[in-house]
Amino acid sequence: MKRRSVVLGLFLLCVSPCWSQSFTAAQESALDHIKQCGGEFRLIKGSKSELAVRLEGTRATDADLVYLKALKGLVHLSLVLCHISNEG
């Protein structure tokens, strides 16, 4: 039983690197802003640095897109039903 617990613990440490993800101050600021707009973000499964951001149906505007520049690992962005214009 003890051996199984140790193996399970090691397995969990190996398969969940995204929980220990650390972001720069600029990235933290961008992610906080996304949350303030009502958006969500997540790490892409199997990646340590690729992000998906969902601003779908939020009050995000063209001005809010400036914050996304800090997210170097952004690979998916959903802007459906928000207040982004063609200029954004």
Secondary structure, DSSP 8 states (H G I E B T S, - for coil): -HHHHHHHHHHHHHH-GGGG----HHHHHHHHHHHHTT-EEEE-TT-SS-EEEE-TTS--BGGGGGGGGG-TTEEEEE-TTSB--TT-
